[in-house]
Amino acid sequence: MVSIGAILKHPDEFRPLLKLKLASKHAEKQIPHEPHWHFCYSMLHKVSRSFALVIQQLGPELRNAVAIFYLVLRALDTVEDDTSIPNDIKVPILEAFHRHIYDRDWHFACGTNHYKVLMDEFHHVTTAFLELGKGYQEAIEEITKRMGAGMAKFILKEVETVDEYDEYCHYVAGLVGLGLSKLFHAANLEDLASDYLSNSMGLFLQKTNIIRDYLEDINEIPKSRMFWPREIWSKYVNKLEDLKNEENSEKAVQCLNDMVTNALLHMEDCLKYMAALRDPAIFRFCAIPQIMAIGTLALCYNNIEVFRGVVKMRRGLTAKVMDQTKTMSDVYGAFYDFSLMLKSKIDKNDPNATKTLNRIEAVQKACRDSGALNQRTSYILGNQSICNSTMIFVVFLVLAIMIAFVATK
């Protein structure tokens, strides 16, 4: 829920929030009636509402393929994430998962809440998968096989070096980038992007999630899940879990900034990938998560709250990104503005300050060199005032919604 205080503080976000709410309701009404497709799209809305909204904008054929690709990998991820499953059971399932997607009778009890339902009724996903075109099936099978093998490898070892960190992120997210590029190409809508750039798109998102989710992962029951590489965190503390201790706050923030600086390596690659896209729907599908990632990193950088609770972009700003991201100019503008926000938080005494600054200035130069900044939509530097005519419109709109709601009672 969005508070009234948040809306009053950021009135420019009210309209995008309302549009997001209406779009969500519309998307739910578009869920197919066939039992297996109904399950898949309903589940998509439950496990990732924001992703479901973006995916609904794709053309029907590609939308179905991407939806099933996402659910197959969510199911695979659910097996990996469930720390209650013994490794001798988990590893064979991960390695054979690409074969299970062809078996309508296969299911496996694990996970919690919506993820448990997904695993219990996985036959719906399999049935939908088997209705996809051959090219889509082959791409999904290949990526699922490679990802399952990579997950199995890292179930049996911790992430020690930065190279292993990149390797792990490749298996769980870089491969998603490769798979999506293959699906876009199979739909005859895009040229096949290079594996290198596709991988960077996934790594940027995954590293952002790993940074943001430190506390959730370290407090996982019955066993912690650790993805921050020892090569980075061992410079600051003796054990990764020590970062959440209050007495280590200064070192924790320095370690956090080191992790963010590592993630910034992928920004320019992401810009190159997105700049090459031609299909407007695919562009938005790719661009919105990337903008959310740079925005999240800007919030996390130099922020001790990463070790105390949840740090994420406010819902109104998320709605604004989803509403206003339409062209590459918007992407350059968002990357530039959020990098300005991050740059303003750099402490010159931070051990990685110079490296962080260099990476930010490199992406800012790329944004300036695009020549698109004068066309940009500002997500964080916009005018916070609201004119009387707009306020009157908003009041009448809210009243209309309330009247419509009462009328349906």
Backbone torsions as a table, in degrees:
resi	resn	phi	psi	omega
1	MET	NA	146.7	177.9
2	VAL	-103.1	129.1	-177.4
3	SER	-76.5	155.2	175.6
4	ILE	-61.3	-37.3	179.5
5	GLY	-59.9	-41.2	-179.8
6	ALA	-65.2	-38.8	179.2
7	ILE	-67.6	-41.6	178.8
8	LEU	-66.4	-34.6	179.6
9	LYS	-73.6	-32.5	-179.4
10	HIS	-129.2	69.5	-175.1
11	PRO	-62.6	-24.9	179.1
12	ASP	-67.4	-11.2	-179.1
13	GLU	-94.8	-5.7	-176.8
14	PHE	-64.4	-48.2	-177.8
15	ARG	-61.9	-47.4	176.3
16	PRO	-59.6	-37.0	178.1
17	LEU	-62.7	-43.4	179.9
18	LEU	-65.3	-42.3	178.2
19	LYS	-63.3	-37.9	178.6
20	LEU	-64.9	-41.5	179.4
21	LYS	-64.0	-44.2	179.8
22	LEU	-66.9	-38.9	178.4
23	ALA	-63.9	-37.5	179.0
24	SER	-64.3	-43.8	178.4
25	LYS	-64.2	-41.0	179.7
26	HIS	-64.3	-42.5	-179.3
27	ALA	-62.4	-39.2	179.8
28	GLU	-64.7	-32.3	179.1
29	LYS	-73.8	-19.6	-177.8
30	GLN	-88.6	1.6	-179.9
31	ILE	-62.2	127.9	-177.6
32	PRO	-59.7	158.3	-176.6
33	HIS	-89.9	-23.6	178.3
34	GLU	-57.2	134.5	-172.6
35	PRO	-51.4	-45.5	-176.0
36	HIS	-72.1	-39.1	177.9
37	TRP	-72.4	-35.5	176.6
38	HIS	-60.6	-44.2	178.0
39	PHE	-61.2	-46.2	-175.2
40	CYS	-62.5	-47.8	-178.2
41	TYR	-73.6	-33.6	174.9
42	SER	-64.4	-42.1	178.6
43	MET	-65.5	-37.7	178.7
44	LEU	-59.1	-42.4	178.5
45	HIS	-67.3	-28.4	-178.5
46	LYS	-81.3	-36.4	-176.5
47	VAL	-91.9	-17.3	177.1
48	SER	-163.5	87.3	-176.9
49	ARG	-63.0	-43.1	-177.7
50	SER	-66.2	-41.4	177.7
51	PHE	-63.6	-40.1	-179.4
52	ALA	-60.9	-38.8	-179.7
53	LEU	-66.5	-41.5	-179.4
54	VAL	-69.2	-40.3	-177.6
55	ILE	-67.1	-29.6	-178.7
56	GLN	-64.5	-18.5	-177.7
57	GLN	-83.1	-11.3	178.3
58	LEU	-74.1	159.9	175.7
59	GLY	-62.4	153.5	-172.1
60	PRO	-51.7	-47.8	-176.3
61	GLU	-65.4	-49.0	179.5
62	LEU	-68.1	-36.9	179.1
63	ARG	-58.5	-45.3	179.1
64	ASN	-62.4	-43.4	-178.5
65	ALA	-64.0	-45.3	-179.0
66	VAL	-67.4	-38.6	179.1
67	ALA	-61.3	-45.7	-179.2
68	ILE	-69.8	-40.4	175.6
69	PHE	-54.6	-47.1	-179.3
70	TYR	-62.8	-45.2	-177.4
71	LEU	-68.6	-37.4	176.5
72	VAL	-61.0	-45.5	-179.0
73	LEU	-72.0	-30.3	174.8
74	ARG	-65.4	-40.0	178.0
75	ALA	-65.2	-45.1	176.9
76	LEU	-59.1	-43.0	179.6
77	ASP	-65.8	-33.7	178.7
78	THR	-64.0	-39.9	175.8
79	VAL	-63.4	-47.1	-179.7
80	GLU	-61.8	-40.8	-173.9
81	ASP	-72.6	-25.5	-173.9
82	ASP	-75.1	99.9	-176.0
83	THR	-75.2	-4.1	177.8
84	SER	-84.2	-12.3	-179.4
85	ILE	-84.1	123.2	177.9
86	PRO	-59.2	145.4	-176.9
87	ASN	-60.0	-33.5	-177.8
88	ASP	-69.6	-16.6	174.1
89	ILE	-95.5	-41.6	-175.0
90	LYS	-65.7	-47.1	-173.9
91	VAL	-58.6	-48.8	178.7
92	PRO	-61.2	-34.2	178.5
93	ILE	-66.0	-44.7	178.7
94	LEU	-60.4	-42.9	-176.4
95	GLU	-71.4	-26.0	-177.3
96	ALA	-104.0	5.3	-172.2
97	PHE	-60.7	-33.4	-179.1
98	HIS	-65.1	-21.1	176.1
99	ARG	-86.5	-30.9	-179.0
100	HIS	-64.3	-26.6	-176.7
101	ILE	-70.5	-8.1	175.0
102	TYR	-99.0	-4.4	-173.0
103	ASP	-107.2	107.1	-177.5
104	ARG	-66.1	-17.4	-177.6
105	ASP	-92.7	-6.4	-174.4
106	TRP	-81.5	138.4	169.8
107	HIS	-158.9	164.2	-178.1
108	PHE	-149.6	126.8	-177.1
109	ALA	-79.5	111.3	175.0
110	CYS	-165.6	176.2	179.3
111	GLY	78.2	-179.2	180.0
112	THR	-134.4	161.6	174.4
113	ASN	51.9	-128.6	-176.6
114	HIS	-63.0	-31.8	-178.7
115	TYR	-68.9	-32.5	175.7
116	LYS	-65.9	-41.0	177.9
117	VAL	-63.6	-42.1	177.8
118	LEU	-57.0	-44.8	-178.1
119	MET	-72.9	-37.9	-179.3
120	ASP	-66.9	-34.0	-175.8
121	GLU	-116.0	39.1	-176.2
122	PHE	-65.2	-17.2	-179.5
123	HIS	-60.5	-27.7	177.0
124	HIS	-65.4	-41.1	178.9
125	VAL	-65.1	-43.0	179.1
126	THR	-60.9	-45.2	179.9
127	THR	-59.9	-42.8	178.9
128	ALA	-67.6	-40.6	178.9
129	PHE	-58.1	-41.6	-177.2
130	LEU	-70.9	-10.6	176.6
131	GLU	-93.2	-7.9	179.5
132	LEU	-74.0	159.9	175.8
133	GLY	-63.8	156.3	-175.8
134	LYS	-58.0	-41.5	-179.3
135	GLY	-61.3	-40.2	177.9
136	TYR	-66.9	-44.2	-179.8
137	GLN	-59.2	-45.4	-177.8
138	GLU	-63.8	-40.8	179.3
139	ALA	-64.8	-43.4	-179.8
140	ILE	-66.1	-43.3	179.3
141	GLU	-61.3	-46.4	-177.6
142	GLU	-59.9	-47.7	-177.7
143	ILE	-67.9	-39.2	178.5
144	THR	-61.9	-41.2	179.2
145	LYS	-63.2	-48.0	-178.7
146	ARG	-66.6	-38.7	179.8
147	MET	-68.6	-43.2	179.2
148	GLY	-60.3	-41.4	178.9
149	ALA	-65.1	-40.1	179.5
150	GLY	-67.6	-41.9	176.9
151	MET	-61.3	-43.6	179.6
152	ALA	-59.7	-40.1	179.1
153	LYS	-60.1	-44.6	-175.1
154	PHE	-86.7	-7.8	170.7
155	ILE	-65.0	-32.1	-173.4
156	LEU	-94.6	3.1	179.5
157	LYS	-151.4	157.1	175.5
158	GLU	-90.9	160.5	178.0
159	VAL	-81.0	110.8	-175.5
160	GLU	-96.0	-55.9	-172.8
161	THR	-103.1	166.2	176.0
162	VAL	-64.5	-35.4	176.4
163	ASP	-62.2	-40.8	177.6
164	GLU	-68.6	-34.8	175.4
165	TYR	-59.7	-46.7	177.2
166	ASP	-63.5	-37.4	179.7
167	GLU	-66.5	-45.9	178.5
168	TYR	-60.2	-47.1	179.8
169	CYS	-63.1	-31.6	175.4
170	HIS	-62.6	-46.3	-177.4
171	TYR	-64.2	-42.0	-172.7
172	VAL	-93.0	-14.1	-177.7
173	ALA	-141.7	-40.8	177.7
174	GLY	-57.9	-38.7	178.1
175	LEU	-65.7	-28.9	174.9
176	VAL	-63.5	-43.1	176.5
177	GLY	-59.5	-44.4	177.9
178	LEU	-62.4	-42.5	-178.8
179	GLY	-64.4	-43.5	179.1
180	LEU	-63.4	-41.1	177.6
181	SER	-60.0	-38.9	178.4
182	LYS	-66.7	-39.0	178.8
183	LEU	-67.7	-41.5	177.6
184	PHE	-60.3	-40.2	-179.3
185	HIS	-70.9	-39.8	179.6
186	ALA	-63.7	-27.6	178.6
187	ALA	-83.0	0.4	-179.0
188	ASN	60.4	33.7	-179.0
189	LEU	-109.9	-20.8	-179.3
190	GLU	-141.1	154.5	167.8
191	ASP	-68.0	155.1	179.6
192	LEU	-74.5	114.8	-178.6
193	ALA	-70.6	157.3	178.4
194	SER	-65.9	148.0	177.3
195	ASP	-59.8	-35.8	-177.3
196	TYR	-61.8	-49.9	-178.9
197	LEU	-69.6	-38.6	178.1
198	SER	-61.3	-41.1	179.0
199	ASN	-63.5	-42.3	-179.7
200	SER	-62.3	-36.7	177.5
201	MET	-58.7	-43.0	179.3
202	GLY	-71.1	-41.8	-177.9
203	LEU	-63.2	-38.8	-179.5
204	PHE	-62.4	-42.8	178.9
205	LEU	-68.4	-44.1	-176.3
206	GLN	-66.8	-43.2	179.7
207	LYS	-63.9	-36.3	175.9
208	THR	-62.0	-44.9	179.3
209	ASN	-63.6	-41.6	-179.4
210	ILE	-64.2	-39.6	177.8
211	ILE	-66.2	-50.4	-177.1
212	ARG	-63.3	-35.3	-172.1
213	ASP	-94.0	18.8	-177.9
214	TYR	-49.9	-53.7	-172.4
215	LEU	-66.4	-41.5	178.7
216	GLU	-61.2	-43.7	-177.6
217	ASP	-70.1	-40.9	-176.7
218	ILE	-71.4	-24.9	179.9
219	ASN	-96.5	7.8	-178.7
220	GLU	-57.2	136.6	179.0
221	ILE	-113.8	135.8	8.9
222	PRO	-87.7	-0.5	-175.1
223	LYS	-144.8	136.9	179.0
224	SER	-62.5	150.5	173.8
225	ARG	-115.0	120.6	-172.7
226	MET	-119.6	118.9	-178.3
227	PHE	-121.2	-13.4	176.9
228	TRP	-69.0	130.6	-175.3
229	PRO	-70.9	137.4	-180.0
230	ARG	-56.5	-35.3	-178.5
231	GLU	-57.3	-29.6	177.8
232	ILE	-89.7	-55.0	-171.7
233	TRP	-70.5	-24.7	-179.0
234	SER	-69.8	-13.0	174.6
235	LYS	-73.6	-13.6	-172.1
236	TYR	-120.8	-33.9	-178.6
237	VAL	-142.1	167.0	179.9
238	ASN	-82.1	-30.8	179.3
239	LYS	-135.0	144.9	-176.9
240	LEU	-58.9	-38.2	-179.0
241	GLU	-67.3	-16.2	178.6
242	ASP	-66.6	-18.2	-178.6
243	LEU	-64.2	-24.9	-178.0
244	LYS	-85.8	-5.4	179.2
245	ASN	-78.3	134.8	-174.1
246	GLU	-58.9	-34.6	-178.6
247	GLU	-67.8	-13.8	179.7
248	ASN	-104.8	19.0	-173.0
249	SER	-55.4	-45.4	-177.5
250	GLU	-64.0	-46.1	179.2
251	LYS	-66.8	-35.5	-179.9
252	ALA	-62.2	-45.1	180.0
253	VAL	-65.1	-39.0	177.7
254	GLN	-63.8	-40.0	177.7
255	CYS	-66.0	-43.6	177.4
256	LEU	-57.2	-46.1	-179.5
257	ASN	-64.3	-33.2	175.7
258	ASP	-63.5	-43.7	179.2
259	MET	-65.2	-42.8	179.0
260	VAL	-63.3	-42.2	179.7
261	THR	-60.1	-38.7	176.3
262	ASN	-62.4	-42.6	-178.6
263	ALA	-65.6	-31.5	-177.7
264	LEU	-63.7	-17.4	178.8
265	LEU	-55.4	-27.6	-170.5
266	HIS	-94.0	-3.4	-172.8
267	MET	-62.1	-46.5	-177.3
268	GLU	-65.4	-37.1	176.1
269	ASP	-61.5	-40.9	-179.9
270	CYS	-63.4	-41.4	178.3
271	LEU	-62.4	-41.1	179.1
272	LYS	-63.5	-43.0	-179.7
273	TYR	-61.5	-49.5	-175.6
274	MET	-67.5	-34.9	-179.4
275	ALA	-64.4	-23.1	-178.0
276	ALA	-87.5	-9.4	-177.1
277	LEU	-73.3	145.2	-177.4
278	ARG	-111.8	-37.3	-175.8
279	ASP	-77.5	123.9	-176.4
280	PRO	-58.6	-40.2	-179.0
281	ALA	-68.3	-42.7	177.3
282	ILE	-64.1	-39.6	178.7
283	PHE	-58.0	-49.6	-179.6
284	ARG	-64.1	-39.9	179.0
285	PHE	-57.2	-39.3	-179.2
286	CYS	-83.3	-38.2	-170.8
287	ALA	-73.5	-40.2	-175.0
288	ILE	-60.2	-47.9	177.4
289	PRO	-61.8	-33.8	-179.5
290	GLN	-68.5	-39.8	176.6
291	ILE	-65.8	-39.6	176.6
292	MET	-61.1	-35.0	-179.1
293	ALA	-68.2	-49.2	-179.8
294	ILE	-65.3	-34.5	175.9
295	GLY	-64.5	-41.2	179.0
296	THR	-66.5	-41.5	178.0
297	LEU	-62.6	-38.5	178.5
298	ALA	-63.1	-36.9	177.9
299	LEU	-72.0	-39.3	-176.3
300	CYS	-73.6	-33.8	-173.7
301	TYR	-56.3	130.8	176.6
302	ASN	59.4	27.5	-173.5
303	ASN	-118.2	107.7	-178.4
304	ILE	-63.2	-19.2	-178.2
305	GLU	-64.0	-17.6	175.1
306	VAL	-58.8	-30.6	-178.1
307	PHE	-96.9	4.5	-177.8
308	ARG	-118.7	-26.7	-176.5
309	GLY	-169.3	-146.4	-176.2
310	VAL	-102.4	127.4	175.5
311	VAL	-115.2	118.5	178.6
312	LYS	-154.5	162.6	178.8
313	MET	-65.5	140.6	179.3
314	ARG	-65.2	153.1	-173.4
315	ARG	-61.2	-36.7	-179.6
316	GLY	-63.6	-40.4	179.0
317	LEU	-69.5	-37.1	175.2
318	THR	-60.3	-44.2	178.5
319	ALA	-62.1	-38.7	179.9
320	LYS	-65.1	-42.0	177.6
321	VAL	-61.8	-45.6	-178.3
322	MET	-65.8	-33.4	-177.9
323	ASP	-78.2	-37.1	-168.4
324	GLN	-103.7	-3.7	179.0
325	THR	-86.1	103.8	-177.0
326	LYS	-128.5	-31.2	-176.1
327	THR	-132.0	170.3	178.0
328	MET	-64.7	-27.2	175.7
329	SER	-61.1	-38.4	177.9
330	ASP	-64.9	-38.2	179.1
331	VAL	-66.4	-47.8	177.9
332	TYR	-58.1	-42.0	179.8
333	GLY	-63.2	-42.7	180.0
334	ALA	-65.9	-45.6	178.7
335	PHE	-61.8	-39.2	-179.8
336	TYR	-67.1	-47.1	-177.3
337	ASP	-66.1	-44.2	-179.8
338	PHE	-69.6	-31.7	176.5
339	SER	-69.9	-31.9	173.2
340	LEU	-62.5	-43.0	178.6
341	MET	-61.0	-44.6	179.9
342	LEU	-65.6	-43.1	-178.6
343	LYS	-59.9	-37.2	-178.5
344	SER	-67.5	-16.0	-177.1
345	LYS	-97.0	-3.2	-177.3
346	ILE	-69.2	127.6	175.4
347	ASP	-93.9	121.9	-176.4
348	LYS	-61.0	-18.2	178.9
349	ASN	-88.8	-3.4	178.1
350	ASP	-67.7	137.5	-177.8
351	PRO	-56.8	-28.1	-177.4
352	ASN	-108.4	17.4	-174.3
353	ALA	-56.2	-46.9	-177.7
354	THR	-64.2	-43.2	179.8
355	LYS	-65.0	-42.7	178.8
356	THR	-61.3	-47.5	-178.9
357	LEU	-60.3	-42.3	-180.0
358	ASN	-61.5	-40.3	-178.7
359	ARG	-71.1	-36.2	177.9
360	ILE	-68.4	-43.8	-179.0
361	GLU	-66.5	-30.7	177.4
362	ALA	-65.5	-44.0	-179.4
363	VAL	-73.5	-32.7	176.4
364	GLN	-64.9	-37.8	176.9
365	LYS	-63.7	-42.3	178.4
366	ALA	-60.8	-39.5	178.6
367	CYS	-67.3	-43.1	178.7
368	ARG	-65.4	-43.0	-178.3
369	ASP	-64.7	-20.3	178.7
370	SER	-67.2	-22.5	-177.5
371	GLY	73.6	11.8	-173.7
372	ALA	-104.2	-3.6	-173.6
373	LEU	-65.3	-29.9	179.3
374	ASN	-71.4	-10.9	178.3
375	GLN	-102.5	3.8	-167.7
376	ARG	-76.5	154.4	168.9
377	THR	-95.8	124.5	-179.4
378	SER	-87.4	124.8	-179.0
379	TYR	-88.9	-24.7	-172.9
380	ILE	-124.3	-8.6	-176.5
381	LEU	-115.0	14.8	-174.7
382	GLY	-73.7	166.2	179.0
383	ASN	-67.3	125.7	-176.5
384	GLN	-90.3	-7.0	178.6
385	SER	-80.7	166.0	180.0
386	ILE	-140.9	130.9	-173.3
387	CYS	-76.9	160.5	-174.6
388	ASN	-60.8	-42.0	-178.2
389	SER	-62.6	-39.0	178.5
390	THR	-67.4	-40.0	179.4
391	MET	-63.6	-40.9	178.1
392	ILE	-62.0	-42.5	178.4
393	PHE	-60.3	-44.4	-179.3
394	VAL	-62.2	-43.4	-178.8
395	VAL	-61.3	-47.2	179.7
396	PHE	-64.3	-36.0	179.6
397	LEU	-65.4	-44.3	178.6
398	VAL	-62.6	-42.9	178.4
399	LEU	-62.0	-41.1	179.4
400	ALA	-62.3	-41.5	179.2
401	ILE	-64.9	-42.9	-179.9
402	MET	-63.4	-42.6	179.5
403	ILE	-63.6	-42.8	179.5
404	ALA	-62.6	-39.4	-179.5
405	PHE	-65.2	-44.3	-179.8
406	VAL	-65.3	-37.3	-177.9
407	ALA	-64.9	-24.8	-179.6
408	THR	-86.4	-7.7	-179.4
409	LYS	-70.6	NA	NA
